[in-house]
């Protein structure tokens, strides 16, 4: 299709899904808003995928009693502190080359598919099993499952509700994913100098071009790497605790998928490239997790499918203010009572991630009741995020 047609279709659907149909967690971001969905034909927009390619959320349900949160908190704390790392550049190998990186089959794949992935392989290996900064977290909590929904998670049915100790993590493809995004978004912008400054972040690569196929392959490798990253975190913590995993759910955002949807003009089914930036797949029967904040619940959900949203749903509560505004607005002595009331032990975090910077998760869920059905509720109880220089106890 002509280049102008690719952009016209993408912009039309961008307006439909973000301006006229806006996912309830939507907030400002480069290219398209976080919480936005954008479809194109035969083209991929690196910045509509995002910097943290394939950022995802993973939940594991353990065969351990929830009472450990109160009776043996240090046991759980040590599992998180010893088995993962947090922050920009976090790695299991220090600058002197000392340390033991995690092992996963993803590192045996072909990382020479493009120069960027080839150069990033060693760094990616050293960072495998780590979490980034910002809103990335690893946390223990209580998963409440109603008997009617237990089978959807592969858990045994019982009378009433059952409560399980669960681990929830949120992170992505680390430095390797950022390198892929930066290279190919810059390349796309150089290839489309006709775009004005406001539209530059929507620069695209056609999938039948060498550059487009190279990015597509690199993006998918980053998706597998991000999944491996979570697998390493959860496997290591389970081993540390001597726990078995009873059930698990994961889903990712900041990605592009080839999917078949109705053409907005003709209604005929066509293949589209669906970009979900801070949005998650919610096709009929698709399982996922939508977290709230460090002091509010998240929900395991099953998608209902929705043509108006291109089978998509919110990926979380969504921010109500910038990180700079959050640091100006909050102090830990104001946040501590909120955490205590929710029964949350905060191991570390920045002020830019406190509960007040997020939308009301219950309202977000109510606003997308036509897109997803709640299956279980996760209440965070022990939270670890990258520290940002502040001390939560102050």
C-alpha positions as CSV (number, residue, x, y, z in Angstrom):
1,X,0.0,0.0,0.0
2,X,1.1,3.6,-0.6
3,X,3.0,5.2,2.2
4,X,0.3,7.9,2.6
5,X,-2.3,5.2,2.9
6,X,-0.4,3.5,5.7
7,X,-0.2,6.7,7.7
8,X,-3.8,7.7,7.0
9,X,-5.1,4.3,8.2
10,X,-2.9,4.4,11.3
11,X,-3.9,8.0,12.2
12,X,-7.6,7.3,11.6
13,X,-7.5,4.3,14.0
14,X,-5.3,6.3,16.4
15,X,-8.0,8.9,16.7
16,X,-10.8,6.3,17.0
17,X,-9.1,4.4,19.8
18,X,-7.5,7.1,21.8
19,X,-9.6,10.2,21.3
20,X,-13.0,8.7,20.7
21,X,-12.4,5.3,22.4
22,X,-9.8,5.8,25.1
23,X,-8.6,2.9,27.3
24,X,-9.3,4.0,30.9
25,X,-5.7,4.0,32.0
26,X,-4.6,6.3,29.1
27,X,-2.1,9.1,29.9
28,X,0.6,11.1,28.0
29,X,3.4,9.3,26.2
30,X,5.6,9.7,23.1
31,X,4.1,8.8,19.7
32,X,0.8,7.6,21.1
33,X,-0.5,7.8,24.7
34,X,0.3,5.1,27.2
35,X,-2.9,3.2,27.2
36,X,-3.3,3.7,23.4
37,X,-3.9,1.2,20.6
38,X,-3.0,1.9,17.0
39,X,-3.4,-0.3,13.9
40,X,-1.7,-0.1,10.6
41,X,-1.4,-2.2,7.4
42,X,2.0,-3.6,6.5
43,X,3.8,-1.1,8.7
44,X,5.2,-1.0,12.2
45,X,5.8,2.1,14.3
46,X,8.7,1.6,16.7
47,X,7.6,4.4,19.0
48,X,4.0,3.1,19.1
49,X,5.5,-0.1,20.5
50,X,7.6,1.9,23.0
51,X,11.1,1.9,24.6
52,X,10.5,-1.0,27.0
53,X,9.6,-3.5,24.3
54,X,7.4,-6.4,25.6
55,X,7.1,-5.0,29.1
56,X,4.9,-7.5,30.9
57,X,3.3,-8.7,34.1
58,X,3.6,-12.2,35.5
59,X,1.8,-13.8,38.4
60,X,2.8,-17.1,40.1
61,X,0.6,-18.8,42.7
62,X,2.6,-20.7,45.3
63,X,1.8,-23.7,47.4
64,X,2.6,-21.7,50.5
65,X,0.2,-20.3,53.2
66,X,-0.6,-16.6,53.2
67,X,0.2,-16.5,56.9
68,X,3.9,-16.4,55.9
69,X,3.4,-12.7,55.2
70,X,3.0,-12.2,58.9
71,X,4.8,-15.1,60.5
72,X,8.0,-15.2,58.3
73,X,8.2,-11.8,56.5
74,X,12.0,-12.0,56.5
75,X,11.9,-15.2,54.6
76,X,9.9,-13.6,51.8
77,X,11.9,-10.4,51.9
78,X,15.2,-12.3,51.5
79,X,13.8,-14.2,48.5
80,X,13.2,-10.9,46.7
81,X,16.3,-9.2,47.8
82,X,18.6,-12.1,46.9
83,X,17.0,-13.3,43.7
84,X,16.6,-10.2,41.6
85,X,18.1,-6.7,41.1
86,X,16.5,-3.3,40.5
87,X,17.3,-0.1,38.7
88,X,18.9,1.3,35.6
89,X,21.9,-0.9,34.6
90,X,21.0,-3.6,37.3
91,X,22.9,-6.8,36.5
92,X,24.1,-10.0,38.0
93,X,27.6,-9.3,36.8
94,X,29.5,-6.2,38.0
95,X,31.7,-4.0,36.0
96,X,34.7,-6.1,36.9
97,X,33.1,-9.1,35.3
98,X,32.4,-10.8,38.7
99,X,29.1,-12.6,39.2
100,X,27.0,-15.4,37.8
101,X,24.3,-14.5,35.2
102,X,21.0,-16.4,35.0
103,X,20.7,-19.2,32.5
104,X,17.8,-19.4,30.0
105,X,17.3,-20.9,26.6
106,X,16.6,-17.5,25.1
107,X,20.3,-16.7,25.3
108,X,20.9,-19.7,22.9
109,X,18.8,-18.1,20.2
110,X,20.2,-16.2,17.3
111,X,21.0,-12.7,18.6
112,X,22.7,-11.8,15.3
113,X,19.5,-11.0,13.6
114,X,20.5,-7.4,13.5
115,X,23.5,-5.4,14.7
116,X,21.7,-3.9,17.7
117,X,20.7,-7.3,19.2
118,X,24.1,-8.7,18.4
119,X,25.9,-5.9,20.3
120,X,23.3,-6.2,23.2
121,X,23.6,-9.9,23.8
122,X,26.2,-9.9,26.6
123,X,24.4,-7.0,28.4
124,X,21.1,-8.8,28.0
125,X,22.5,-12.0,29.5
126,X,24.0,-10.2,32.5
127,X,20.7,-8.4,33.1
128,X,18.5,-11.5,32.7
129,X,16.4,-11.9,35.8
130,X,16.5,-8.2,36.8
131,X,14.0,-5.4,37.0
132,X,14.3,-1.9,35.8
133,X,13.4,1.4,37.4
134,X,10.2,3.5,37.4
135,X,7.1,1.4,37.8
136,X,8.8,-2.0,37.6
137,X,8.3,-4.1,40.7
138,X,8.4,-7.6,42.3
139,X,5.9,-8.1,45.1
140,X,4.2,-10.8,47.2
141,X,0.5,-10.6,47.9
142,X,-2.7,-12.4,48.5
143,X,-4.6,-13.8,45.6
144,X,-8.3,-14.2,46.3
145,X,-10.1,-16.6,44.0
146,X,-13.8,-17.4,44.0
147,X,-14.8,-21.0,43.5
148,X,-16.6,-20.2,40.3
149,X,-13.4,-18.9,38.7
150,X,-10.8,-21.3,40.1
151,X,-10.8,-23.6,37.0
152,X,-9.9,-20.7,34.7
153,X,-6.6,-20.4,36.6
154,X,-6.1,-24.2,36.8
155,X,-6.7,-24.2,40.6
156,X,-9.0,-26.7,42.4
157,X,-12.5,-25.6,43.1
158,X,-13.7,-25.3,46.7
159,X,-16.5,-23.8,48.6
160,X,-16.6,-20.0,48.7
161,X,-13.3,-18.2,48.3
162,X,-9.7,-19.4,48.5
163,X,-6.7,-17.3,49.3
164,X,-3.2,-18.0,48.0
165,X,0.3,-16.6,48.4
166,X,1.3,-15.2,45.0
167,X,4.2,-13.4,43.4
168,X,3.6,-10.6,40.9
169,X,6.3,-8.9,38.8
170,X,6.4,-6.1,36.2
171,X,9.4,-5.5,34.0
172,X,10.4,-5.7,30.4
173,X,13.3,-6.2,28.0
174,X,15.8,-4.0,29.9
175,X,18.7,-2.3,28.1
176,X,18.5,-4.5,25.0
177,X,14.9,-3.5,24.3
178,X,15.7,0.2,24.8
179,X,18.6,-0.1,22.3
180,X,16.3,-1.7,19.7
181,X,13.7,1.0,20.1
182,X,16.2,3.9,20.0
183,X,17.9,2.6,16.9
184,X,14.9,1.8,14.8
185,X,12.7,4.7,15.9
186,X,15.6,7.0,14.9
187,X,16.0,5.1,11.6
188,X,12.2,5.5,10.9
189,X,12.4,9.2,11.6
190,X,15.3,9.6,9.2
191,X,13.4,7.7,6.5
192,X,10.4,10.0,6.9
193,X,11.7,13.6,6.9
194,X,8.4,14.7,5.6
195,X,6.7,14.3,9.0
196,X,6.5,17.4,11.1
197,X,7.9,17.5,14.6
198,X,4.6,16.6,16.2
199,X,4.2,13.5,14.0
200,X,7.8,12.4,14.0
201,X,7.3,9.8,16.7
202,X,4.8,8.1,14.4
203,X,7.4,7.4,11.8
204,X,7.0,3.9,10.4
205,X,8.9,1.0,8.8
206,X,7.1,-1.0,6.1
207,X,7.2,-4.7,6.9
208,X,8.2,-5.7,3.4
209,X,11.3,-3.6,3.7
210,X,14.6,-4.8,5.0
211,X,14.5,-2.3,7.9
212,X,11.0,-3.2,8.8
213,X,11.6,-7.0,8.9
214,X,14.7,-6.5,10.9
215,X,12.9,-4.5,13.5
216,X,10.0,-7.0,13.6
217,X,12.4,-9.9,14.2
218,X,14.3,-7.9,16.9
219,X,11.0,-6.9,18.6
220,X,9.9,-10.5,18.7
221,X,13.2,-11.6,20.2
222,X,12.8,-8.9,22.8
223,X,9.4,-10.3,23.6
224,X,10.9,-13.8,24.2
225,X,13.7,-12.2,26.3
226,X,11.2,-10.2,28.4
227,X,9.3,-13.4,29.1
228,X,12.5,-15.2,30.0
229,X,13.4,-12.3,32.3
230,X,10.2,-12.9,34.4
231,X,10.6,-16.7,34.2
232,X,14.1,-16.3,35.8
233,X,12.8,-14.1,38.6
234,X,9.9,-16.4,39.4
235,X,11.9,-19.6,39.2
236,X,14.7,-18.3,41.4
237,X,12.3,-17.0,44.1
238,X,10.3,-20.3,44.0
239,X,13.6,-22.3,44.5
240,X,14.7,-19.9,47.2
241,X,11.5,-20.6,49.1
242,X,11.3,-24.3,48.3
243,X,7.9,-23.6,46.8
244,X,5.9,-25.2,43.9
245,X,4.0,-23.1,41.5
246,X,0.3,-24.1,41.4
247,X,-0.8,-21.7,38.6
248,X,0.5,-18.8,36.6
249,X,-0.7,-16.0,34.3
250,X,1.3,-13.5,32.3
251,X,0.6,-11.0,29.5
252,X,2.6,-8.2,27.9
253,X,2.1,-4.7,26.5
254,X,4.4,-2.4,24.5
255,X,4.3,-4.7,21.5
256,X,2.8,-5.1,18.0
257,X,0.9,-8.1,16.9
258,X,-0.3,-9.3,13.4
259,X,-4.0,-9.8,13.8
260,X,-7.1,-10.0,11.7
261,X,-9.8,-7.3,12.3
262,X,-12.6,-5.7,10.3
263,X,-11.6,-3.0,7.9
264,X,-13.0,0.3,9.2
265,X,-14.2,1.2,5.7
266,X,-15.5,-2.0,4.2
267,X,-16.1,-4.2,7.3
268,X,-14.1,-7.0,5.6
269,X,-11.5,-9.0,7.6
270,X,-8.0,-7.8,7.0
271,X,-4.6,-8.3,8.5
272,X,-3.5,-5.4,10.7
273,X,-0.4,-4.6,12.8
274,X,-2.0,-3.8,16.2
275,X,0.3,-1.7,18.4
276,X,-0.5,-1.8,22.1
277,X,1.5,0.8,24.1
278,X,0.6,0.4,27.7
279,X,-2.4,-1.7,26.6
280,X,-2.8,-5.4,26.8
281,X,-4.5,-8.0,24.5
282,X,-8.1,-8.8,25.7
283,X,-9.5,-11.0,22.9
284,X,-12.2,-13.5,23.9
285,X,-10.7,-15.9,26.4
286,X,-7.3,-14.2,26.8
287,X,-6.0,-14.3,30.3
288,X,-4.2,-11.3,31.8
289,X,-3.3,-9.3,34.9
290,X,-4.2,-5.6,35.4
291,X,-2.3,-4.2,38.5
292,X,-3.3,-1.2,40.5
293,X,-0.6,0.5,42.7
294,X,1.6,-0.6,45.6
295,X,-1.3,-0.2,48.0
296,X,-4.3,-1.0,45.8
297,X,-5.4,-4.3,44.3
298,X,-4.8,-5.7,40.8
299,X,-7.0,-8.2,39.0
300,X,-6.6,-11.3,37.0
301,X,-8.9,-11.0,34.1
302,X,-10.2,-12.9,31.1
303,X,-10.9,-10.9,27.9
304,X,-14.4,-10.6,26.4
305,X,-13.2,-9.4,23.0
306,X,-14.2,-6.0,21.7
307,X,-14.1,-4.7,18.1
308,X,-14.2,-1.1,19.2
309,X,-10.9,-1.6,21.2
310,X,-9.3,-4.0,18.8
311,X,-9.5,-6.7,21.5
312,X,-7.5,-4.6,23.9
313,X,-7.8,-3.5,27.6
314,X,-5.9,-1.3,30.0
315,X,-2.6,-2.6,31.3
316,X,-2.8,-1.0,34.7
317,X,-4.3,1.9,36.7
318,X,-2.6,4.6,34.7
319,X,-0.9,7.8,36.1
320,X,-2.6,11.0,37.0
321,X,0.6,13.1,37.3
322,X,4.2,13.2,36.0
323,X,7.1,11.9,38.0
324,X,8.4,15.4,38.6
325,X,5.0,16.5,39.9
326,X,4.8,13.4,42.1
327,X,8.1,14.2,43.8
328,X,7.0,17.8,44.4
329,X,3.6,16.7,45.8
330,X,4.3,13.8,48.1
331,X,6.4,13.0,51.2
332,X,6.9,9.6,52.7
333,X,5.4,10.7,56.1
334,X,2.1,11.2,54.2
335,X,2.3,7.9,52.3
336,X,3.3,5.7,55.2
337,X,-0.2,5.7,56.8
338,X,-1.7,4.6,53.5
339,X,0.6,1.7,53.2
340,X,0.0,0.7,56.9
341,X,-3.8,0.8,56.3
342,X,-3.4,-1.5,53.3
343,X,-1.0,-3.8,55.3
344,X,1.8,-3.2,52.8
345,X,5.5,-3.6,53.6
346,X,7.5,-1.4,51.2
347,X,11.1,-2.6,50.8
348,X,12.1,0.2,48.5
349,X,10.6,2.6,45.9
350,X,10.6,6.2,44.7
351,X,8.1,8.9,45.6
352,X,7.1,9.0,41.9
353,X,5.4,5.6,42.4
354,X,3.3,6.1,45.5
355,X,-0.4,5.3,45.4
356,X,-1.5,8.9,44.9
357,X,0.1,9.1,41.4
358,X,-2.3,6.5,40.0
359,X,-5.9,6.4,39.0
360,X,-8.6,4.6,41.0
361,X,-8.2,1.0,39.9
362,X,-11.8,0.2,40.7
363,X,-13.0,3.0,38.4
364,X,-10.6,1.8,35.7
365,X,-12.0,-1.7,36.0
366,X,-15.6,-0.4,35.9
367,X,-14.8,1.6,32.8
368,X,-13.7,-1.5,30.9
369,X,-16.3,-4.0,32.3
370,X,-17.3,-4.6,28.6
371,X,-13.7,-5.6,27.7
372,X,-12.6,-7.9,30.5
373,X,-14.2,-10.0,33.3
374,X,-12.5,-10.2,36.7
375,X,-11.3,-13.7,37.7
376,X,-9.3,-13.1,40.9
377,X,-8.1,-10.2,43.0
378,X,-4.4,-9.7,44.0
379,X,-3.7,-7.5,47.0
380,X,0.0,-6.5,47.3
381,X,1.5,-7.0,50.8
382,X,5.3,-6.8,50.3
383,X,6.6,-4.5,47.5
384,X,10.0,-4.0,46.0
385,X,10.7,-1.3,43.4
386,X,13.9,0.5,42.4
387,X,14.9,3.0,45.1
388,X,15.2,6.6,43.9
389,X,17.2,8.2,46.7
390,X,14.4,8.5,49.1
391,X,13.9,6.4,52.2
392,X,10.3,5.1,52.6
393,X,10.6,5.2,56.4
394,X,11.2,9.0,56.5
